[in-house]
Amino acid sequence: MAIKVNEIFHSIQGESSWSGQPCVFIRLTGCNLRCAYCDTSYAYEQGALMEIPEILERVGELRCSLVEVTGGEPLLQADTPRLIVRLLNAGHTVLLETNGSLDIGVVDRRCVRIVDIKCPSSGMSGQNDLRNLEKLGAHDELKFVIGTREDYEFARRIISSVPAARGRINFSPVFGAVDPRLLAGWILEDRLPVRLNLQLHKIIWGPEATGV
Ligand code: SF4
């Protein structure tokens, strides 16, 4: 069965603990959420159907062992777990960035699952499937995009319920909405064991750039 793909490109990983590394991104079409700060609305509808072997061939041409499957929301498409298995079996290190509203249990455990937990200012925090917290393995990650102090407090409450060994935790300021120095100050003051992420790709290429 074919998968609807918005874009496949080679860039620098801008977020998570993999930030700074060259990475191939497979952006799949479609999203079940509408976050207030969404910067990938072009992936809601646009895309072309591709068979899994075609996707693997394109990824192979880009000659990079690290691959991220992202969206939109990649788990909306039924064949995404199968694509991930094929990428893993081909020898890639695979990251999945998912919006946290769907079951991550369908994804091969060899894949690093980066689960976004939606904070209140996204307008989508009611959509979080918090049962995913129980499914995180040691190499999986959590991500919180923080736009307000209320978001920060929300994220702090959630992480207090996650055993430290279960995943790495990333806090990202909403680009242009929260001064990273402010968020850094809150993290330091509370001595939170989290990673501050600055969406490196936006710093390098600018907030409007796509396909980089
Ligand atoms: S989950 Fe991601 S792609 Fe979907 S609306 Fe939110 S920010 Fe945009």
Residues whose N, C-alpha, C, O or C-beta is under 5 A from the ligand:
A	BS01	SF4	C31 L33 R34 C35 C38 D39 T40 G71 G72 N99
